[in-house]
Amino acid sequence: MTRRLIASDLDGTLFGPDSVPEPRTVAAVNAVIDAGYIFAAVTGRSYFGGADRVTGSGAMAHWFIGSNGGHRMDLATRTLEERLVFNETDVQTMVRELSRGLEGIGFGFEHNHGFSFDDGFRAVFPNAFDGGPRQDTAAWAPHDIGKIFVSHASLTSDELIAAAQPLVPEGTHVTTSGTAFVELTPAGADKALGLARLCDKLGVEPANVVAFGDNNNDLSMLRWAGRGIAMANATPDAIAIADEVTATNVDFGVARVLEQLAED
């Protein structure tokens, strides 16, 4: 029997304006699962917090691939099956070289179970996603970092990406998920690569993967999947490389496609 998989980004894609999936979207996810599809959330979010936003909605998703492909959780067992991290030397080198090359830079760090931020990052982004003051939820350490957030007071994300790329170790992924800060992940921590590792494990061919995304950190996944679908609210780059475009996340773009797949 052919194994088929749905891979969906979260913010701006599966999630509605309140950063959770709407009831219609939850019903559509569960319908395609009932029809035999495997469902994976593939996001820049981390599993702590992000996974609960998916499963807490009632969506019976099977997998959570977070940090732009840097870690994978089996949602049925809540087992963290893999987590890619920077080595300690690379973290220290990047902080030193980026600070030297870009005055006014700030950093945030994703640890095993939380985040830490320096004063430079807080100066640019004083509030967390929920609107409250940005606070550390983990103690800083250089050895358990799966993602680094980089901020700058005046550079756009595109300008910051261009400035940062020559200053990071070879193989480091430098991208943005639509925010004004930039995200650095270690070699292998890319949405297409993380999804490919899951599909290898499950015996799913790329041709049998349908992927949804809206931002530039989704480009590799949309390109890799047999059917890459961009949201109408996606970046121009995502729309350009996608096989097709669905409605916006507010207009249930993912749900519309899933409902049709469940009927086929």
Stockholm file with secondary structure:
# STOCKHOLM 1.0

chainA/1-264         MTRRLIASDLDGTLFGPDSVPEPRTVAAVNAVIDAGYIFAAVTGRSYFGGADRVTGSGAMAHWFIGSNGGHRMDLATRTLEERLVFNETDVQTMVRELSRGLEGIGFGFEHNHGFSFDDGFRAVFPNAFDGGPRQDTAAWAPHDIGKIFVSHASLTSDELIAAAQPLVPEGTHVTTSGTAFVELTPAGADKALGLARLCDKLGVEPANVVAFGDNNNDLSMLRWAGRGIAMANATPDAIAIADEVTATNVDFGVARVLEQLAED
#=GR chainA/1-264 SS CCCCEEEECIIIIISCTTSSCCHHHHHHHHHHHHTTCEEEEECSSCHHHHHHHHHTTTCCCCEEEEGGGTEEEETTTTEEEEECCCCHHHHHHHHHHHHHHSTTEEEEEECSSCEEECHHHHHHCCBCTTSSBCCCSSCCCTTSCSEEEEEESSCCHHHHHHHHGGGSCTTCEEECSSSSSEEEECTTCSHHHHHHHHHHHHTCCGGGEEEEECSGGGHHHHHHSSEEEECTTSCHHHHHHSSEECCCTTTTHHHHHHHHHHHC
#=GC SS_cons         CCCCEEEECIIIIISCTTSSCCHHHHHHHHHHHHTTCEEEEECSSCHHHHHHHHHTTTCCCCEEEEGGGTEEEETTTTEEEEECCCCHHHHHHHHHHHHHHSTTEEEEEECSSCEEECHHHHHHCCBCTTSSBCCCSSCCCTTSCSEEEEEESSCCHHHHHHHHGGGSCTTCEEECSSSSSEEEECTTCSHHHHHHHHHHHHTCCGGGEEEEECSGGGHHHHHHSSEEEECTTSCHHHHHHSSEECCCTTTTHHHHHHHHHHHC
//
